[in-house]
Amino acid sequence: MTSAHPTPSDTAKSPRRGHGSGIALLVIASCQLMVVLDITIVNIALPHIQSSLGFSTENLSWVVNAYTLTFGGLLLLGGRLGDILGRRRVFVSGVLLFVVASLLGGLSQESWQLLAARSLQGVGGAIASPTALSLITTTFREGPERNRAFGVFAAVSAGGSAIGLLAGGLLVEWLDWRWVLYVNIPIGLLIALATPRYIRESERMPGHFDLLGALTSTAGMVLLVYGFIRASEEGWSDGPTLAAFGAAVVFLAAFILVERRSKQPITPLWMFRDRNRAGVYAIMLSLAAAMFGMFFFLTLFVQNVLGFSPLRAGLAFLPVSAIIAIGAGLASQLLPRWGPKPFMTAGAILSAVGLGWLTLTEVDSTYAGSILGPMLVFGFGMGLNFVSLTLMAVSGVAPQEAGAASGILNATQQVGGSLGLSVLVTVYGTASRNEATDQVRRFMAEATDAQRSEFRRTGTLPSPWSDQVLTSGISTAFIVAAVFAVLAALVALLVIQVRPGDLERLQGNGTR
């Protein structure tokens, strides 16, 4: 028990309550928001980055991929670092590395410098993010207090992508593209300064670093993501694409072999033998694939077809953040009574409905009439789901495994998003190329002589024919995105087996 007037030693060993506990949650949530929104904050700035640093259109995608690949690939190692070295210490180190990388990225004068900085940002995020989730289990009492903290964390994780799009629009339109990176510096420094005061250090677990496991898992995931990304650009018969997939299989098989033989594995494989936890990871993988695709393609549509400015495009996604927060808050309040399964199932179904609705998108669609409604349905479903998934992932896990459990959950989100987006881009490319063939025929029949001459010179279709190509590819990609969400709903319905009382028991037997 903590006395009403704790001694200095008591204060150092226990989390602050009341106002201090609220600040601790603010610090943790702010870090997660900073890390998550950096996945999308550069999206709206990409045209400005391209003209400033001389990226080719093909290489421009690596401004996003350099971050997501290192972030998703190193999350497992980040969680393990926190377990062994102390979560607060590792958390601050990851935040400071993120700050330094953001500064270097903003100062970049060459394309390779920005890509290197974005990769370093991913490393910092991979260290800080899983540790932030683990800190909730050591900072907040189990029960309603911890459930509320998980609800805030989940809402930030789910809504960070939309907030990043809004912030990117504001910064690009009012300042400069470099501020999408500079903005992390004051935020990160405040987090690093507040953490020692309001968050206690966790107990350091004995053990060693499973470096071979970290290297094989990271290499396997990076190669797998790279294979899908290259397939979207070069096709499935491309030699380097097939080589990347083959190497990914070898590295991931080696990772499983290493983990089975390791006395202290970076990823305890027994976690996947629990059908509920394995189901949670599968649901997260599928929903992240759908979510990344929705933000990516709708960003293209509202700017290229509807003609929104960067600021207006960012504002267009603000309602998604609000509805995700509402869904997460509702789920966190009702979870003790109903348990997580109804929210997982209903959330995935709503997400599938929203994505299915978006398949009806056409060139003459409007934001208010055709885009806002399905975005809200999708966002509410994601809010319901993220709270349940986050809570289930760490429930019933021993303290020394909390970092690994949260690291796997975060890794499935980032890797699932990268893999899913690559698959959806491939579907988009195929559909848009087929549509382009039809639109070229229409263009040649309907265009003026001057337009035909310009097309022969540039090889680029003008609007409205190009808008039709883009829209056709996007609506087709949403079909596959909806399939991802349907798969998540089936896993929630058929695999997850947990009752409300079971969740309370798992919390009691797990981390404290």
C-alpha positions in Angstrom: 0.0 0.0 0.0 1.2 3.6 -0.7 0.7 5.9 2.2 -1.0 9.3 1.8 2.4 11.0 2.2 4.9 8.7 0.4 8.6 8.8 1.2 11.1 9.7 -1.6 11.9 6.0 -1.9 8.2 5.1 -2.2 7.8 7.8 -4.9 10.7 6.4 -6.9 9.3 2.9 -6.8 5.6 3.6 -7.5 3.8 5.5 -10.2 2.3 8.8 -9.3 -1.5 8.8 -9.0 -4.1 11.4 -9.7 -2.8 14.3 -11.6 0.7 12.7 -12.0 -0.9 9.5 -13.3 -2.7 11.6 -15.9 0.6 13.2 -17.0 2.2 9.8 -17.2 -0.5 8.7 -19.6 -0.1 11.9 -21.6 3.6 11.3 -21.9 3.1 7.7 -23.1 0.3 8.5 -25.5 2.2 11.5 -26.9 5.2 9.3 -27.8 2.9 6.8 -29.5 1.1 9.5 -31.4 4.5 11.0 -32.5 5.7 7.6 -33.7 2.4 6.5 -35.4 1.6 9.8 -37.2 5.1 9.9 -38.8 3.9 7.0 -40.9 1.5 9.3 -42.8 2.6 12.9 -42.0 4.9 12.9 -45.0 2.3 11.6 -47.4 0.8 15.0 -48.3 4.4 16.5 -48.4 5.6 14.0 -51.0 5.2 16.2 -54.1 7.2 19.0 -52.3 9.9 16.6 -51.2 10.2 15.3 -54.8 10.7 18.7 -56.3 13.1 19.8 -53.5 15.4 16.8 -53.4 15.1 15.5 -56.9 13.4 12.1 -56.2 12.2 10.1 -59.2 8.6 9.1 -59.0 9.6 5.4 -58.5 12.0 6.2 -55.6 9.7 8.6 -53.9 7.7 5.8 -52.3 10.8 4.9 -50.2 10.3 8.1 -48.2 7.4 6.2 -46.6 8.8 2.7 -46.9 12.2 3.5 -45.3 10.3 4.3 -42.1 7.8 1.5 -42.1 10.3 -1.2 -42.9 12.8 -0.4 -40.1 9.9 0.4 -37.7 8.1 -2.9 -38.3 11.3 -5.0 -38.7 12.9 -3.9 -35.4 9.8 -3.7 -33.1 10.5 -7.2 -31.7 14.0 -6.2 -30.7 12.7 -2.9 -29.2 10.3 -4.8 -26.9 13.1 -7.1 -25.7 15.4 -4.2 -25.0 12.9 -2.7 -22.6 12.5 -6.0 -20.8 16.2 -6.5 -20.2 17.6 -2.9 -19.8 14.6 -1.2 -18.1 11.6 0.1 -20.0 11.8 3.7 -18.9 15.5 3.9 -19.9 14.9 2.3 -23.3 11.8 4.5 -23.8 13.8 7.7 -23.4 16.6 6.4 -25.6 14.2 5.6 -28.4 12.5 9.0 -28.1 15.9 10.9 -28.3 17.1 8.8 -31.2 13.8 9.7 -33.0 14.4 13.4 -32.3 18.0 13.3 -33.7 16.7 11.4 -36.8 14.0 14.0 -37.3 16.5 16.8 -37.1 18.8 15.1 -39.7 15.8 14.5 -42.0 14.7 18.1 -41.9 18.3 19.2 -42.7 18.6 16.8 -45.7 20.0 18.2 -48.9 20.2 15.0 -50.9 17.6 12.2 -51.4 19.9 9.6 -49.8 20.2 11.7 -46.6 16.5 11.9 -46.2 16.1 8.1 -46.7 18.8 7.4 -44.1 17.2 9.7 -41.6 13.8 8.1 -42.2 15.3 4.7 -41.6 16.9 6.0 -38.4 13.5 7.4 -37.3 12.1 3.9 -37.8 14.7 2.5 -35.5 13.9 5.1 -32.8 10.2 4.4 -33.2 10.8 0.6 -32.9 12.6 1.1 -29.6 10.1 3.6 -28.1 6.7 2.2 -29.3 6.6 -1.3 -27.8 8.2 0.0 -24.6 5.5 2.7 -24.3 2.8 0.0 -24.4 4.6 -2.1 -21.8 5.0 0.9 -19.5 1.2 1.0 -19.2 1.2 -2.3 -17.5 3.8 -1.1 -14.9 2.4 2.4 -14.4 -1.3 1.8 -14.0 -3.3 -0.5 -11.7 -5.0 -3.4 -13.3 -8.8 -2.9 -13.7 -10.6 0.2 -14.8 -7.5 2.5 -14.5 -5.4 0.3 -16.8 -8.4 -0.3 -19.2 -8.8 3.5 -19.6 -5.1 3.8 -20.3 -5.2 1.1 -22.9 -8.3 2.8 -24.4 -6.4 6.1 -24.8 -3.3 4.3 -26.2 -5.4 2.3 -28.7 -7.3 5.4 -29.8 -4.0 7.2 -30.4 -2.6 4.2 -32.3 -5.6 4.0 -34.5 -6.2 7.7 -35.1 -2.5 8.7 -35.5 -2.6 8.0 -39.2 -5.4 10.5 -39.8 -3.9 13.1 -37.5 -0.6 12.7 -39.4 -2.4 13.6 -42.7 -4.0 16.7 -41.1 -0.7 17.8 -39.5 1.1 17.2 -42.8 -1.4 19.4 -44.6 -1.1 22.2 -42.1 2.7 22.2 -42.0 3.2 22.0 -45.7 0.7 24.7 -46.5 1.7 27.1 -43.8 5.5 26.5 -43.4 7.6 24.0 -45.4 7.8 20.3 -46.0 10.8 20.1 -43.7 8.5 20.9 -40.7 6.8 17.5 -41.0 10.1 16.3 -39.5 11.1 19.3 -37.4 7.8 19.2 -35.5 9.0 16.0 -33.7 11.9 17.8 -32.0 10.1 19.9 -29.4 7.6 17.1 -28.7 10.3 14.5 -28.3 12.4 16.6 -26.0 9.4 17.4 -23.7 8.6 13.6 -23.6 12.2 12.8 -22.7 12.2 15.5 -19.9 8.9 14.5 -18.4 9.4 10.7 -18.4 11.9 10.4 -15.4 9.6 12.6 -13.3 6.2 10.8 -13.9 7.0 7.3 -15.0 8.8 4.8 -12.8 11.5 2.5 -14.0 10.5 -1.1 -14.5 12.4 -4.0 -12.9 15.2 -5.2 -15.2 14.7 -8.8 -16.2 17.8 -11.1 -16.3 18.7 -12.4 -19.7 20.6 -11.7 -22.9 19.8 -10.3 -26.3 18.7 -12.8 -28.9 20.7 -11.0 -31.6 20.5 -13.9 -34.1 16.7 -14.0 -33.7 16.5 -10.2 -34.1 18.6 -10.3 -37.3 16.8 -13.1 -39.0 13.3 -11.8 -38.1 14.2 -8.3 -39.3 15.8 -9.4 -42.5 12.9 -11.8 -43.3 10.2 -9.1 -42.7 12.2 -6.4 -44.6 12.7 -8.8 -47.6 9.1 -9.8 -47.6 7.9 -6.2 -47.6 10.4 -5.3 -50.2 9.2 -8.2 -52.4 5.7 -7.0 -52.4 6.7 -3.4 -53.0 8.9 -4.4 -55.9 6.2 -6.6 -57.3 3.8 -3.6 -57.4 6.4 -1.8 -59.6 8.0 -4.5 -61.7 5.5 -7.4 -61.7 5.4 -10.9 -60.2 7.8 -12.4 -62.7 10.6 -10.0 -62.0 13.8 -11.8 -61.0 14.7 -9.6 -58.0 11.1 -9.8 -56.7 11.2 -13.6 -56.7 14.7 -13.6 -55.2 13.4 -11.3 -52.4 10.5 -13.7 -51.6 12.8 -16.7 -51.6 15.3 -15.0 -49.3 12.4 -13.9 -47.0 11.3 -17.5 -46.7 14.8 -18.7 -45.8 15.3 -16.0 -43.2 11.9 -16.4 -41.6 12.4 -20.2 -41.5 15.8 -19.6 -39.9 14.1 -17.3 -37.4 11.7 -20.0 -36.3 14.5 -22.5 -36.0 16.6 -20.1 -33.9 13.6 -19.2 -31.6 12.8 -22.9 -31.0 16.3 -23.5 -29.8 17.0 -20.3 -27.9 16.7 -20.4 -24.1 15.6 -16.7 -24.1 14.0 -16.1 -27.5 13.2 -12.6 -28.7 9.8 -13.9 -29.6 8.4 -16.7 -27.3 6.7 -19.0 -29.8 4.4 -20.3 -27.1 2.5 -17.1 -27.5 1.2 -18.3 -30.8 0.0 -21.5 -29.3 -2.7 -19.6 -27.5 -5.5 -19.4 -30.0 -6.8 -16.1 -28.7 -3.5 -14.3 -28.9 -2.7 -15.8 -32.3 -6.2 -14.7 -33.4 -5.5 -11.2 -32.1 -2.3 -11.0 -34.2 -4.1 -12.2 -37.3 -6.9 -9.7 -36.9 -4.4 -6.9 -36.4 -2.5 -8.0 -39.5 -5.6 -7.9 -41.7 -7.1 -4.7 -40.3 -3.8 -2.8 -40.6 -3.5 -3.9 -44.3 -7.0 -2.4 -44.9 -6.4 0.8 -42.9 -3.1 1.6 -44.6 -4.7 1.1 -48.0 -7.7 3.3 -47.1 -5.6 6.3 -46.1 -3.2 5.9 -49.0 -5.8 5.7 -51.7 -8.2 8.3 -50.3 -5.3 10.7 -50.0 -4.7 10.3 -53.8 -8.4 10.6 -54.6 -9.2 13.8 -52.7 -6.1 15.6 -54.0 -5.8 14.3 -57.6 -9.5 13.8 -58.5 -11.4 16.2 -56.1 -8.6 18.8 -56.3 -8.2 19.4 -52.6 -5.3 21.4 -51.4 -2.8 19.8 -48.8 -4.6 21.6 -46.0 -8.1 20.7 -47.1 -7.0 17.1 -47.7 -5.7 16.9 -44.2 -8.9 18.3 -42.8 -10.9 15.8 -44.8 -9.5 13.0 -42.6 -10.1 14.7 -39.2 -13.5 13.1 -38.7 -11.9 9.7 -38.8 -9.7 10.5 -35.8 -12.8 11.7 -33.9 -14.9 8.7 -34.6 -12.0 6.3 -33.8 -11.7 8.0 -30.4 -15.4 7.6 -29.8 -15.3 4.0 -30.7 -12.3 3.3 -28.5 -13.8 5.1 -25.6 -17.1 3.2 -25.9 -15.2 -0.2 -26.1 -13.0 0.6 -23.1 -16.1 1.3 -21.0 -18.1 -1.8 -22.0 -15.3 -4.3 -22.2 -15.7 -5.5 -18.6 -19.4 -6.2 -19.1 -19.3 -7.8 -22.6 -15.8 -8.9 -23.1 -13.6 -8.3 -26.2 -15.1 -10.7 -28.8 -18.3 -8.7 -29.6 -16.2 -5.6 -30.2 -13.6 -7.5 -32.4 -16.3 -9.0 -34.5 -18.6 -6.0 -34.8 -15.6 -3.7 -35.4 -14.2 -5.8 -38.2 -17.6 -6.1 -39.9 -18.1 -2.3 -39.7 -14.7 -1.8 -41.2 -15.6 -4.2 -44.1 -18.9 -2.4 -44.7 -17.0 1.0 -44.9 -14.5 -0.4 -47.3 -17.2 -2.1 -49.4 -19.0 1.2 -49.6 -15.9 2.9 -50.9 -15.8 0.4 -53.8 -18.7 2.5 -55.3 -16.4 5.5 -55.6 -16.6 7.1 -59.1 -15.1 10.2 -60.8 -18.1 12.3 -60.0 -18.2 11.2 -56.4 -18.1 14.0 -53.8 -16.5 14.1 -50.4 -19.7 14.7 -48.4 -21.9 12.4 -50.5 -19.5 9.4 -51.1 -16.4 9.6 -49.0 -17.2 10.9 -45.5 -19.9 8.3 -44.7 -17.8 5.1 -45.4 -14.8 6.7 -43.7 -16.9 7.2 -40.5 -18.2 3.6 -40.6 -14.7 2.3 -41.1 -13.2 4.5 -38.4 -15.8 3.5 -35.7 -15.2 -0.1 -36.4 -11.4 0.4 -36.0 -11.9 2.2 -32.7 -14.0 -0.7 -31.3 -11.3 -3.2 -32.5 -8.1 -1.6 -31.4 -9.0 -1.4 -27.7 -9.9 -5.1 -27.6 -6.8 -6.2 -29.6 -4.5 -4.1 -27.5 -5.9 -5.4 -24.2 -6.0 -9.1 -25.3 -2.4 -9.0 -26.6 -0.9 -8.3 -23.2 -3.5 -10.0 -20.9 -2.2 -13.1 -19.2 1.5 -12.4 -20.2 4.2 -12.6 -17.5 6.0 -9.4 -16.8 9.3 -10.6 -18.4 7.4 -11.3 -21.6 5.3 -8.1 -21.8 7.8 -6.3 -24.1 7.8 -9.2 -26.5 4.0 -9.5 -26.5 3.5 -5.8 -27.2 6.3 -5.9 -29.8 4.6 -8.6 -31.8 1.3 -6.7 -31.7 3.0 -3.5 -33.0 5.0 -5.5 -35.6 1.9 -7.2 -37.0 0.3 -3.7 -37.4 3.3 -2.2 -39.2 4.3 -5.2 -41.3 0.7 -6.0 -42.0 0.1 -2.4 -43.2 3.2 -2.4 -45.4 2.4 -5.9 -46.9 -1.2 -5.0 -47.3 -0.5 -1.7 -49.0 1.9 -3.3 -51.4 -0.7 -5.9 -52.3 -3.3 -3.2 -52.8 -1.0 -1.1 -54.9 -0.4 -4.1 -57.1 -4.1 -4.6 -57.5 -4.5 -0.9 -58.2 -1.7 -1.0 -60.8 -3.3 -3.9 -62.7 -6.8 -2.4 -62.7 -5.6 1.1 -63.6 -3.5 -0.3 -66.5 -6.5 -2.1 -67.9 -8.7 1.0 -67.5 -6.0 3.1 -69.2 -6.2 1.0 -72.3 -9.9 1.7 -72.6 -9.5 5.4 -71.7 -6.7 5.8 -74.4 -9.2 4.6 -77.0 -11.8 7.0 -75.8 -9.3 9.8 -75.6 -8.2 9.3 -79.2 -11.8 9.3 -80.4 -12.9 12.4 -78.3 -9.8 14.6 -77.9 -8.8 17.6 -80.1 -5.8 17.4 -82.4 -3.7 19.5 -80.0 -4.6 17.1 -77.1 -3.6 14.1 -79.2 -0.3 15.7 -80.1 0.5 16.5 -76.4 -0.4 12.9 -75.5 2.0 11.5 -78.1 4.7 13.8 -76.8 4.3 13.1 -73.0 2.5 9.7 -72.9 0.3 11.1 -70.1 -3.5 11.2 -70.3 -5.0 14.5 -69.3 -8.1 15.0 -67.1 -10.9 13.8 -67.1 -9.5 10.6 -68.7 -6.7 10.3 -66.2 -9.2 10.8 -63.3 -11.2 7.8 -64.6 -8.0 5.6 -64.7 -7.1 6.6 -61.1 -10.6 6.1 -59.8 -11.0 2.7 -61.4 -7.8 1.5 -59.8 -8.7 2.8 -56.4 -12.2 1.3 -56.3 -10.8 -2.0 -57.4 -8.2 -1.9 -54.6 -10.9 -1.2 -52.1 -12.5 -4.6 -53.0 -9.4 -6.4 -51.8 -9.2 -4.1 -48.7 -12.7 -5.1 -47.8 -11.7 -8.8 -48.2 -8.9 -8.1 -45.6 -11.5 -6.8 -43.2 -13.9 -9.7 -43.8 -11.0 -12.1 -43.0 -10.5 -10.3 -39.7 -14.2 -10.6 -38.9 -14.1 -14.4 -39.6 -11.1 -14.8 -37.3 -12.8 -12.8 -34.5 -16.0 -14.9 -34.9 -14.5 -18.4 -35.3 -11.1 -18.3 -33.5 -11.4 -16.0 -30.5 -12.9 -17.8 -27.5 -13.0 -15.5 -24.5 -15.8 -14.4 -22.1 -16.0 -11.3 -20.0 -14.9 -13.1 -16.8 -12.0 -14.7 -18.7 -10.5 -11.3 -19.5 -10.5 -10.3 -15.8 -8.9 -13.6 -14.8 -6.2 -13.1 -17.5 -5.4 -9.6 -16.2 -5.1 -11.0 -12.7 -2.8 -13.8 -13.7 -0.7 -11.7 -16.1 1.3 -8.5 -15.9 0.9 -6.3 -12.8 
